[in-house]
Every structure is written in structure tokens, then in C-alpha cells.
Amino acid sequence: MNQSASKPAIGFIGLGMMGASMAARLAAAGYPLHVYNRTRAKAEPLIEAGASWHATPKALAEASDVVITIVGMPDDVRALYLGDNGLIMNARRDAVLIDMTTSSPQLAEELAAHAAASGVHMLDAPVSGGDVGAREGRLSIMVGGAADVLARVEPMLRCLGTNIVLQGGPGAGQHTKLCNQIVIASTMLGVCEGLAYAHSAGLDAQTVLSAIGGGAAGGFQLNNMGPRIAKGDFAPGFFIEHFIKDMRIAHEEAAHMGRELPGLDLVRSLYQKLAEQGFTRNGTQALFKLYEC
């Protein structure tokens, strides 16, 4: 019997740096895979491996039991899900729609309400772990929505991540991801300033990292991005332009709650300075460029 025959059909939209790896892992696990991407060329490796191509999100929704999206901006999410040709209006009844984009909590709540009115289910489930986590299936997945809906799709999410936590109702996954981005922002600043100080002190960056990476300063940003910075490797695991978007949303949500976050405001202004210098498609570790001599 074909292994995929007993598994729900998954539609996947957004085959960028992380999405392509995530979709490939689902296909490798035996799920029938349906794909759509604004640039078809990015879908070709998956199509050649057996995925079904659909020319529109509407057509993909009609063929899928579960739809996963991971796209760029909140406006992209809104355009995909709402309207007569959107995913919600054209999804199979009782389908599960999972938006894994880092987006607005308020938009997540809005989409969940529209989905419920149309007889489908919606989860917001943004991820953390970057390109490496996506390739290796080690993403952290922060979920907002109903527990019984998460239980239905958890087996497929286990193909993508090792840490899947229900944070609360609609929007809670997005709020949690914003917490994640706020912490990363100031942590990256600390990594860059520590390595800039090491350079000025005449120390070898790799040797410094080997010492402090196992102590209280250790963590993902230092131990993974620090070596890239030391080698002058600013290739993206996560684009600066997307990080700026995330920080903007976090700032807006904090302002809505009456919460001041001066650390976030500082790092956001520094990344904006990088963007103005043309580094939007570099990785977040390129913040170090502001400290280079």
C-alpha cells in the first residue's frame, strides 16, 4: 500500500529559505504534497520529487486537507487567506490552515474568526531556528489556537520541529514569536559588541568564542552566529529585512499594550541603518558591520 494514501494531503505555500526545507521534510515523511509559490522555479525540486504544482492558492486549497503557509509579510498573509480567491473561502470543510509566518497577533485573531465562520480551523504557528533548524527538523514551533486542532496536525509538525508548544488561543503563537525576536535582537547586539571589543583588545575572536561560549554568555546566538561573524560570513539564515519587519510588529504591539522596550528600539534603529546601507538581504549577524574597523 502506498504510504501516502493514509496520510492527509498537505498544501504548502512559501518555498523560500526555510519553507523549501520544511516542505521537503514533509514529502520525505510520506505526506502527499501540493505546492504553490509566486516563483515556480523555487518549487521545481519538489515537483521533480513528486509534489503536485498548483497555479493558484485557491486550487491548492481545494486539493489539501491541511495548508501550511510561511511567507514574507503580514500583507502577504492577508492576501493569501482572505477574499473570494483566498485560502479560507476555498479550503475543504474541516481543513486545518496553519500560518507559520511571523506576523501580527491581531491578524492571526482576525483570520481565526474568518476561518471559524467558514467551517475550517486556523492555527498561528510561527517558528524559530533559522535555515539550519528548518533543514534538520529542529524548529521551535509556537502555536496559537485550539488544543484539539493542534493534536490533529501535531504528527506532521513533528517532521518540522522538536519543540511544539501551545501558547494559548488565536494570536498567542505570534505573541510568543515576538518575545523570541525581542530577546534575539538585544542578544545579537551583545554578541556583536563583545566581538568588537575582542577585536579592539587584540584578541583572536575564535579563541574568545571557545572560552565564553561554554560559560554564562553561551547561547544560540553566540555559539552559532559568533563563529560566522568571526569568519566574516554574513550570508543569510534569516534576512535582515524580515527581522526589521518582526521588530516593527513587536514595537507596535508593545505600544498598544503601553509597554516601553528601549533595547528593542535601539537595535531596531541599528538594523534600519544597515538596511539604508543596502544590507537587507544579509543575515542578522551582519549587524557586526556597524562595528567593523
C-alpha positions in Angstrom: 0.0 0.0 0.0 1.3 3.5 -0.8 2.4 5.1 2.4 1.0 8.4 1.4 -2.5 7.0 0.8 -3.3 7.0 4.6 -1.9 10.5 5.3 -3.6 13.8 4.8 -2.7 15.9 1.8 -0.6 18.9 2.7 -0.6 22.1 0.7 2.5 24.2 1.2 2.8 27.9 0.2 6.1 29.8 0.6 9.2 28.0 -0.6 11.8 30.4 0.5 14.9 29.7 2.6 13.1 27.9 5.3 9.9 26.8 3.6 11.6 24.7 0.9 13.3 22.7 3.5 10.2 22.3 5.6 8.1 21.2 2.6 10.8 18.7 1.6 10.8 17.1 5.1 7.0 16.6 4.9 7.3 15.0 1.5 10.1 12.7 2.7 7.8 11.6 5.6 5.3 10.4 3.0 2.7 13.1 3.1 1.1 13.9 -0.3 2.4 17.4 -1.0 0.8 20.2 -3.0 2.8 23.3 -3.6 2.4 26.9 -4.7 4.9 29.7 -4.8 4.9 33.1 -6.5 8.1 32.0 -8.3 7.6 28.5 -9.7 11.3 27.9 -10.2 11.7 27.6 -6.4 9.2 24.7 -6.5 10.8 22.7 -9.2 13.0 20.5 -7.0 9.8 19.5 -5.1 7.8 19.0 -8.2 10.6 16.8 -9.7 10.4 14.8 -6.4 6.7 14.2 -6.8 4.9 17.2 -5.4 1.8 18.5 -7.2 2.0 22.0 -8.5 -1.0 24.4 -8.4 -1.1 27.6 -10.3 -3.1 29.5 -7.6 -3.6 29.3 -3.8 -7.3 28.6 -4.5 -6.5 25.5 -6.4 -4.1 24.3 -3.8 -6.6 24.8 -1.0 -9.2 22.8 -2.9 -6.8 19.8 -3.1 -5.5 19.9 0.5 -6.6 18.6 3.9 -4.0 20.8 5.7 -2.5 24.0 4.3 0.8 25.5 5.7 1.9 29.0 4.8 5.2 30.7 5.5 5.6 33.9 3.5 7.2 37.3 4.0 4.9 40.0 5.4 1.6 40.4 7.1 0.1 41.9 3.9 1.1 38.7 2.1 -0.6 36.6 4.7 -3.8 38.7 4.5 -3.8 38.5 0.7 -3.4 34.7 0.8 -6.1 34.0 3.3 -8.9 36.5 2.7 -11.1 37.3 -0.2 -13.1 35.1 -2.7 -9.9 33.5 -4.0 -8.3 33.1 -0.6 -7.5 30.0 1.3 -10.3 30.4 3.9 -13.1 30.6 1.3 -11.7 27.8 -0.8 -10.4 25.3 1.8 -12.1 21.9 2.2 -14.6 21.9 5.0 -12.9 20.9 8.3 -9.5 21.6 6.8 -6.7 22.9 9.0 -4.9 26.1 7.9 -1.5 26.8 9.6 0.2 30.1 9.2 3.9 29.8 10.2 4.8 33.3 9.0 5.9 35.7 11.8 3.0 38.1 11.5 0.6 40.3 13.5 -1.2 38.7 16.5 -4.2 40.9 15.7 -4.2 39.5 12.1 -4.0 35.9 13.5 -7.1 36.6 15.6 -8.9 38.0 12.6 -8.0 35.0 10.4 -9.1 32.6 13.1 -12.5 34.3 13.3 -13.0 34.2 9.5 -11.9 30.5 9.4 -14.4 29.5 12.1 -17.2 31.2 10.3 -16.3 29.2 7.1 -16.1 25.8 8.8 -12.4 25.5 8.8 -9.7 25.6 11.5 -6.8 28.1 11.9 -3.6 27.9 13.8 -0.9 30.6 14.0 2.4 28.7 14.4 5.4 30.8 13.8 8.8 29.1 14.1 12.3 29.8 15.3 15.5 28.0 14.4 16.5 29.6 11.0 17.7 27.8 7.9 19.6 25.1 9.8 16.7 24.3 12.1 14.4 24.0 9.0 16.8 21.6 7.2 17.3 19.4 10.2 13.7 19.4 11.6 14.7 21.1 14.8 12.5 24.2 14.7 10.7 25.6 17.8 7.0 25.9 16.9 4.9 28.4 18.9 1.2 27.7 18.4 -1.9 29.7 18.9 -5.3 28.1 18.6 -7.3 25.1 19.9 -5.7 22.1 21.5 -7.8 19.6 19.6 -6.8 21.2 16.3 -3.1 21.1 17.2 -3.5 17.4 18.1 -4.8 16.7 14.6 -1.7 18.1 12.9 1.0 17.5 15.5 2.4 14.4 13.8 3.2 16.5 10.7 4.6 19.3 12.7 6.9 16.8 14.4 8.6 16.4 11.0 9.5 20.1 11.2 10.3 20.8 14.9 11.3 19.2 18.2 9.7 21.8 20.5 6.0 22.3 19.7 4.1 24.3 22.4 0.5 25.5 22.5 0.8 29.0 23.9 -3.0 29.9 24.1 -5.8 30.9 21.7 -5.5 32.6 18.4 -2.7 35.1 18.3 -0.8 33.6 21.2 1.7 31.9 18.9 2.5 35.2 17.2 2.9 37.0 20.6 5.3 34.3 21.7 7.4 34.6 18.5 7.6 38.4 19.1 9.0 37.6 22.6 11.6 35.4 20.8 12.5 38.2 18.4 12.8 40.8 21.2 15.3 38.5 23.0 17.3 37.8 19.9 17.5 41.5 19.0 19.3 42.5 22.2 21.3 39.3 22.3 22.7 39.8 18.8 23.7 43.3 19.9 25.6 41.9 22.8 27.4 39.3 20.6 28.5 42.0 18.1 29.7 44.3 20.8 31.6 41.6 22.6 33.4 40.6 19.4 34.0 44.2 18.6 35.6 44.7 22.0 37.7 41.5 21.5 39.0 42.9 18.2 40.0 46.2 19.7 41.7 44.3 22.6 43.8 42.4 20.1 42.2 39.0 20.9 41.5 36.2 18.5 37.7 36.0 18.0 37.6 32.2 17.6 39.6 31.7 20.8 37.4 34.1 22.7 34.3 32.3 21.5 35.7 29.0 22.6 36.1 30.4 26.1 32.9 32.3 26.6 30.6 30.0 24.6 30.7 27.4 27.4 30.0 29.9 30.2 27.2 32.2 31.2 27.4 34.1 27.9 26.8 31.0 25.9 23.6 30.6 23.9 22.4 30.0 20.3 23.3 33.5 19.0 26.8 33.5 20.4 27.6 29.9 19.6 26.1 29.8 16.2 26.3 33.4 14.9 29.5 34.3 16.7 31.7 31.9 14.5 30.0 33.2 11.4 30.8 36.8 12.4 34.4 35.8 13.2 34.8 34.4 9.7 33.2 37.4 8.0 30.3 35.2 6.9 27.2 37.4 6.7 25.1 35.0 4.4 21.5 34.9 5.5 20.0 32.2 7.7 17.3 34.8 8.3 17.1 38.1 6.2 17.6 41.4 7.9 14.6 42.8 6.1 12.4 40.2 7.7 13.9 40.8 11.1 13.2 44.5 10.8 9.6 43.6 10.0 9.4 41.4 13.1 10.8 44.2 15.3 8.3 46.7 13.8 5.4 44.4 14.7 6.8 43.9 18.2 7.2 47.6 18.6 3.6 48.2 17.5 2.2 45.5 19.8 4.3 46.8 22.8 3.0 50.4 22.1 -0.6 49.0 22.0 0.0 47.5 25.5 1.6 50.6 26.8 5.0 48.8 27.2 8.3 50.6 26.5 11.1 48.4 25.2 14.2 50.7 24.9 16.5 47.8 24.0 14.3 46.8 21.1 14.1 50.4 19.9 17.8 50.7 19.9 18.5 47.5 18.0 15.7 48.3 15.5 17.3 51.7 14.7 20.7 50.0 14.1 19.2 47.4 11.8 17.4 50.2 10.0 20.7 51.9 9.5 22.1 48.7 7.9 19.1 48.5 5.7 19.7 52.0 4.5 23.2 50.9 3.6 21.8 48.1 1.4 22.2 45.1 3.6 18.6 44.0 3.8 19.4 40.5 2.2 22.2 39.7 4.6 21.8 37.6 7.7 21.0 39.1 11.1 24.7 38.6 12.2 25.6 41.4 9.7 24.8 43.8 12.5 28.5 43.5 13.2 29.2 45.5 10.0 28.3 48.6 12.1 31.3 47.8 14.3 33.9 46.8 11.7 37.0 49.0 11.7 
